[in-house]
Every structure is written in structure tokens, then in C-alpha cells.
């Protein structure tokens, strides 16, 4: 290679991966920023960006196969004709590497989110779930933390709060997070969960009934404009599908509107939720289910904001090359507190 600032990536493995994608040499590899969980490298050909090599995080505390989830999802999307995501080019299962098309674009800021962008996101989801193509998606795995019954959604939050309630760390900030989890987050959840269970009972929703396969959706998971780029022509390219797979449409809607990095204005919620329900030809009762679960996902995202304090979160940051930043971590705790105060428990 002409230039290789590649840390510990074996040169022969990189060259083999590039060749398997049909890319010509000579090439160079440069580290990129932006991989919160993984390590990213830009592959240049002739001095121009051609591909992105993604080295996926692997850890005993996180058994998910991120490479398989993203590569299989991206392959399915390209096979059915979608081009609003990077093309998957090649992978190395043994090393946990994926090679994808390099996409030129700019990150989207919160104030830039518009009706057109939300419509583009909805169109992407509708295309992923076209009836004519759903059979081709049967080989996809279930999404990370997929939930198919109301009880599974509620238990998911239970597990996340339980994990935060067992935090141990070297800094006073870890103690603050532990106190927040035990004294604020847990009591709020202990008040909210029984309310939701009673409401579900009143609405005659079976807490333990699983969604049939025909009412599940192909979900990008962790879907939002924080994982997207805007091209010069204004079109949107969606990124990062390492949690993708089959999931509950209500979870997809909840995550899309609750993710805090680039928030989607709530004024678009009704049209988006109705668009998902309509495109999947679901019964009107799914709107009730989605509304019921909305505060569940607001609580879940309070927990996700505190992932850096969990052992697996710290390991992911180290793997991705992020330097410790106590001010950043303190802001995460502040955001979680603020979001919890905004959640209606009525």
C-alpha cells in the first residue's frame, strides 16, 4: 500500500479484502472519525476515497454479530434496488471487517431536520418492507433487542435499569450515575410500568401475545438522522445497520423519535407512525400499541445515554479510539436527567 496508518490491522488482510471487492491497487488506508462503537478506515484509490473499512467491536459482554447484521441487511437492501445506503462490497468474517462504498455527504444538524427528510426516511422503511420483497428478507436475523410482545418491551427496560443500578467505577461521576439510576430512574419506571400494564389490560391488549411474522418489519434499528449523510443534491444516505433485522414496528417508531443525537420533531410523529402502519397494512390497533409504548422508549433512551458508564460501553469507546472525556460523560448524565423530567407518567 502507498500509505497505511492502520494501527494493528494486518496489511495482508486489508489487501485481501480490497482485492476481493474488485478494487485495484495501489491504495492507502486512513483512519476516520465517527465510529462510536467500531473503528473506521477510509480506503483511497488514486488519491480519492473509494471505500470504508469497518472493523467491528467484539467483546464477551456483547455477543452480537454486528458485521453479519449490517452486511446482510445492506445486501438485502441493495438486492431489492435501494441506493440510499452504502453498497456492501466485501467482508472478512474471521477478522470482523466489512468493506462498504464510500459516500460523500455532510452530517445533518438538528435544526436541518425537515418534513422532506422525514418523508425520505419513511420511504426507505416502506421500500424495505414491500410485500413483493419481504420473502427475500427471511434470512435476516432478528434486530438487536428485538421485542415482539408488550412484556418483552417492558422487560427490556427492566434489564437496562438493572444494569445501570449495578454500575461500579473509579470516578465520582460513576457514583452519580448509580445514584440517578437507583433514586430517580428506577422509581419512575416502577411507577410507569404498572400504569402501562393496567392501560394495556383496559385496552384488551394481551401483554404476552407475540406479533405474528406478518406484522413484523425489517428494521434498520438505531434509525435516525444521527446515522445519515446529506449529499450535495439534498438526498439522504442512511448509515450504520449493525443492529438491523426483524423487529416490532412500534419499536422502530419509538426509537426513531426518542434517539437524542439528532432529535426528530414530535410534530411529524403522527404522520410517520400512520405511514408505517399503512405501508405494512397493519390494523389501526397498532397505532394504540405504538402510543402505549412511546414512554417506554423514552425511558429506554434515558438508559442508553448512560451506556458509556457500563463496562461494555467503556470497552467500545476504547476500541473505537475515543479518548476519555469526563465533561462529555457529565453531559450524558445531564441529558438523561433532563429527558426523564420531560416524560409524562400520567
N, C-alpha and C positions, 0 to 999 in steps of 0.2 A: 504494500500500500504506500502511496506517496506520503501520507501523514496519518498518524494513528495515536491520538490522545485517547486511549481506550481503557485506562485503568487496568483491570485484571482480565479483560476479555481476551481469550486466546485468539491470536491472529489467524491461525489456520481455520478455526471455527467460523470466524467472521467471513473469511474469504469463501469458504464453502457455502455459507448461507447466501452470500451475494451471488455467487455463481448459480446456485440452484434457482434463483429468481430470474435468471437470464440477463442480469446486469453485467455490463462489460467492465473490465478493469482497464487502467488503474483507477482506484478510488481512494477516498480518505474518509475517516470517521471522526466526528467531533461530538463531544458531549453536549446535550441540550438541557435547558431548564424546563420545568413544568411537570416533571413526573413526580407526583406526590407520593405514590406508592412504589414506583418502578424506576428503573434507570433508562434514559432515552439517549440515543446517539443518532446524529444526522449522517447519512451516507451521501457523500458528494461524488458525482461523476463529471469529469471535465470541469471541475471547479464550481459546479452548480448542484444544488440539493436535488437528490433523486429519490431517497427513501429514508425511512426512520426505522432504526433497530430498537426494539423494546425488550429489555431484559427484565423479566417478571420477578417480583418478590416471592420468595418461598420461605416458609417458617413453620416450625412444628405447631405453633399456636394458630395457624391459618392454613388449613389443608386444602383450600380452594385451588382448582387448576385454572388460574387466571388466563394463561396462554390458550388453553383449549376453549374456554368460554368466549374470548374475544375473537380468536381466529375463526372458529366455527360460525359464530354469529355474522362476522363480516363476510365470510364466504357465502353464506346463505343470502345476505342482502345483495351482494354483487350478482349472484346467480339469478336472482329474480329481477335484475335490471336497475337496482338503485345505485346512484352515483353521488349521493350526498354524504359519503363517508369514504375514508381512505381505502384503496384497494389492498386486500391482503396479498402479499407476494410470495412469502416462503416462511417456514418455521423450523426450529430445531427443538424438538420435544425434550431431548435429553438435557440440554442446557437451559431450557426455559426462555427461548428467544423467539420473537416474532418480527418479521420484516414487512413494513407497510409503505404504501405510497406516501411521499412527502407532499403535504398540502400547503399552499401559500395562503395566508389569511391572517387576520388580526383578531385578538381576543375581544369578546363582547363585554361591554360595561353595563352595569345595572340600568343606567339611565337610557341606554340604547334599545332595551327590550321593547318591541312593538307588536301590534296586532299581526302584522305580516310575519314576523319571526315566529310567533306562537302558532300561526296557521301553517308555517313551514314545518314546525315540529310535529303538529298534528298530522300533516300529510305524510311525513316519514313513518309515523306509527301506523297510520291506515294502510300504507303500502306494505309494511312488514307483515300485516295481518290480512292481506287479501285472501279471500276464500280459495281462489284458484291456486295459491302458492303455499297455503298452510301445511299441506301434506309434505312439502319439501323441508319443512322445519321440524318434522317429528324427531329427527336425530339430535336436535339441540337439547342440552341439559336443562334442568330447572334453574332459574335465576338464583343468584346468591340471596340467602334469607327469604326464599320464596315462601309465600303463605297462601293456602287455599281454603282455609276455614277462618271464621272470626276468632276462634280460640287461638289459632296459630298466630294471628296478628297480635293479639294481646300478650301471648306468651313470649313473643319476640321482644317486646318492650320489657317484660319482666326480666329476661336474661340480660339485656343490656344494662338495666339499672343495677341488677345484682353484681355484674362485673365491675361497675363503677363504685359500688359500695365496698369493694374489696381492694381498692387501689392502695398500693404501698409505693412510696417513692422517697427520694433523698431530699426533696425541697419542701419548704413551707407551702408552696403552691399546690403540691400534691395533697397536703392536708386540707387545704381549702376546697379542692375538688371533692375529696372524700366527704367533707362536711356538707357541701352542697348536695351531693348525691343522697346522703342519708337524711339530712334535715329539711331539704326543700323538694328535691326531685321525687324521692320515694313517697313522701306524704301526699304530694299532688297526684301521683299515679294511683296510690291506694284509695284516693277519693274518686278519681276519674273512672277507673276500671269497673267498679260496681255500678256506677251510673250507666256506663255503656252497655253492660250486661243486662241491666233492667230495661233499658231502652230497646235493645235487640229483642228481648222477650215480649215487650209490648207490641213490637212491630211483627211479631211472629217469625223472627229470623232464628234459625237453628244455629247456635254457636259452633257446633261441631260438624256441621254438614260441609263437606268439601265441594268446591266448584268442580263441575264436570269438565272434561278436557275441552269440550266445545265452547266453554265460556272463559277459558284462559287465554292469555295473549302472549305473543312474542314480544318481550320487553328488552330494550337496551339496558335498563337498570341504571341507577345513578344518572338519570337522564335530565339534562337541563342545559342552559346556555353557558354554564361553567365548563362544560365539556363540548365546546363548539368553537368554530372559527368562522369569521365572515370574510368571504372573498371580495375582491375589488368590485365585482359586479353586484354585490349585495346578497348573493346567495349564501346559504348556511351549510357548513360541513360539520357533521356531528362526529365526535371522537370518543374513545375510551369505553370499551364494551366488555371489560374484564369481569363484570358481574352479570352479564346478559343471560337470557334464557326464558323459559316459560314461567309466567307469573300471573298473579291476580290483577286485573285491570285497575281495581281500586287502589292497589299499592302503587302502581305506576303513576296514577293521578296524584296520590298523596305525596310521593317523593318529588314529582315534578314541581309542585307548588311549595313544598316545605324546604327544599335544599336552599341553604343560606348564601352560597357564594355569589350567585347572580340571581337574586330573587325574581320570580315571575309575579307581576301584579295580580292581586286577587280578582280584579275586575274581569280577567279572562277565564276565571275558574269555571263558571257555569257552561260557557260555550265549549271549552276544552273537554270537560267531563262528558257533556252530552255528545260531543263529536266522537269520543272513544266508544261510548255506549252504542251510538248509532252505527259506526263503522263495523263493530263486532256483532251487530244485530242482537244485542243483549236486551233483556226485559227492562222496563222502566224501574223495576225494583233495584237495579244495580246503582241507580243514582242515590237511592236511600242508603245502600250499603257503603257507597263511596263517602257520602256525607257523614255517616256514622263513624267511619274510620279516620276521618280527617284529623281530629285532635290526637288520635293515636300516633299518627305520623309526625305531628308537631312535637310530641314528647320524644319520639324516636330520634328526631333530628337534634333535639337538645342533647341527647346522649352521644350522637355521632360527633358533635362539636368537641366532645371531650375525649375522642379516640386517642389523641396524642398522649394521653396520660396512662393508657393501657399498655401493658408490655408489648403486645403486637404492634401497636401504633408507634411506639418509640423505635422498634426494630425496623419498621417500614421506612420511617424518616431517615434512619441511619443508612439503610440500603440505598435509598434514593439520593443520598448525598446532601440532605438538608442539615445545616448547622443548627445546634441548639439555640433557641431564642426564647428566653423567658418572657419578654414583653409580648411576643406573638401568642405564647401559651396563655398568658394572663388575659389577653383579648378574647381567646376562645372561651374561657370561663365566663367572662363578662357577657359575651353574646348568648351563651347558654342561659344565664340568669335572666337576661332581658327577654329572650324568647319564651321562657317559662312563664314570666309575668304576663305575657300577651295572650296566653292560651286561656280560652274560656272553659271553665269547668262546669258551667250550668247546662 
